[in-house]
Amino acid sequence: MAKVSSVQKNDRRKKMVKSHLNRRSALKAIVMDKSVTAEDRFQATLKLAQMPRNGAKIRVRNRCAITGRPRAFYRQFNMSRIALRDFASQGMIPGVTKSSW
C-alpha cells in the first residue's frame, strides 16, 4: 500500500486540474497562437505562470486504484501489475487468464 498522504495529494491535484482546466487551456491557446501580438502572448504567459502548478494535468500521477502504487501501472485496467496478477489469478477480471504452456 502506498502512503495515504501521497494518494490524497494526488487526489487534490486531480481536483485542481479539473477546476483550472478551462482557464489553463484558454491561456495555452493564446500563447501558442502565432497570429496574436507578442505582448498579448507574453501577458498570457505571465498569467499562466501565476496559476498554481498543481493545476497542470502533467502533475497528476497514475496510481493503482486498489493499492495506490505509482509504478507498473496498466491504464487498461487502472491498476498495478501486482494487483492485476492477484485479481486475474482469482478470476475477478473478465477475459484475463494466466497463461501456461
C-alpha positions as CSV (number, residue, x, y, z in Angstrom):
1,M,0.0,0.0,0.0
2,A,1.1,3.5,-0.8
3,K,1.3,6.2,1.8
4,V,-2.2,7.7,2.3
5,S,-0.8,11.2,2.1
6,S,0.6,10.5,-1.4
7,V,-2.7,9.2,-2.6
8,Q,-4.6,12.2,-1.1
9,K,-2.1,14.6,-2.6
10,N,-2.7,13.1,-6.0
11,D,-6.5,13.3,-5.5
12,R,-6.1,17.0,-4.6
13,R,-4.1,17.5,-7.8
14,K,-6.9,15.8,-9.8
15,K,-9.5,18.2,-8.4
16,M,-7.3,21.2,-9.0
17,V,-6.7,20.1,-12.6
18,K,-10.4,19.8,-13.1
19,S,-11.2,23.2,-11.7
20,H,-8.4,25.0,-13.7
21,L,-8.8,23.2,-17.0
22,N,-10.8,25.8,-18.9
23,R,-8.7,28.7,-17.8
24,R,-5.4,27.0,-18.5
25,S,-6.4,25.7,-21.9
26,A,-7.6,29.2,-22.9
27,L,-4.3,30.8,-21.9
28,K,-2.3,28.0,-23.6
29,A,-4.3,28.6,-26.8
30,I,-3.3,32.3,-26.7
31,V,0.3,31.5,-26.0
32,M,0.5,29.1,-28.9
33,D,-1.4,31.2,-31.4
34,K,1.1,33.0,-33.7
35,S,-1.4,35.5,-35.0
36,V,-1.8,37.1,-31.6
37,T,0.5,40.0,-30.8
38,A,3.7,39.3,-28.9
39,E,2.6,41.5,-26.0
40,D,-0.7,39.6,-25.6
41,R,1.1,36.3,-25.7
42,F,3.6,37.4,-23.1
43,Q,0.8,38.6,-20.8
44,A,-0.9,35.2,-21.2
45,T,2.4,33.5,-20.4
46,L,2.6,35.6,-17.2
47,K,-1.0,34.8,-16.2
48,L,-0.3,31.1,-16.8
49,A,2.8,31.3,-14.7
50,Q,0.8,32.8,-11.8
51,M,-1.6,29.9,-11.8
52,P,-0.9,27.0,-9.3
53,R,1.5,24.4,-10.6
54,N,-0.7,21.6,-9.3
55,G,-3.4,22.7,-11.7
56,A,-1.4,21.3,-14.6
57,K,-2.5,17.9,-15.9
58,I,1.1,16.7,-16.2
59,R,1.4,16.8,-12.4
60,V,-1.1,14.1,-11.8
61,R,0.4,10.6,-11.3
62,N,-1.3,7.4,-12.5
63,R,-1.8,5.3,-9.4
64,C,-3.3,1.8,-8.8
65,A,-7.0,2.1,-7.8
66,I,-6.6,-0.7,-5.3
67,T,-3.2,-0.2,-3.7
68,G,-2.2,3.3,-4.7
69,R,1.1,2.0,-6.2
70,P,2.5,4.6,-8.6
71,R,4.7,2.3,-10.7
72,A,4.0,-0.5,-13.1
73,F,0.5,0.9,-13.8
74,Y,-1.7,-0.6,-16.5
75,R,-4.0,2.0,-17.9
76,Q,-6.3,-0.5,-19.5
77,F,-7.1,-2.0,-16.0
78,N,-6.4,1.1,-13.9
79,M,-4.3,-1.0,-11.5
80,S,-0.7,-2.0,-10.9
81,R,0.9,-5.2,-12.1
82,I,0.8,-6.8,-8.7
83,A,-2.9,-6.1,-8.1
84,L,-3.6,-7.2,-11.7
85,R,-1.9,-10.5,-11.2
86,D,-3.8,-11.1,-7.9
87,F,-7.2,-10.3,-9.4
88,A,-6.5,-12.3,-12.6
89,S,-5.4,-15.3,-10.6
90,Q,-8.7,-15.2,-8.7
91,G,-10.6,-14.8,-11.9
92,M,-12.0,-11.4,-11.0
93,I,-11.1,-9.8,-14.3
94,P,-13.3,-11.0,-17.2
95,G,-11.3,-12.3,-20.2
96,V,-8.0,-12.4,-18.4
97,T,-6.4,-15.8,-17.6
98,K,-3.0,-16.9,-16.5
99,S,-1.1,-18.3,-19.5
100,S,0.7,-21.6,-19.3
101,W,2.3,-23.7,-22.0
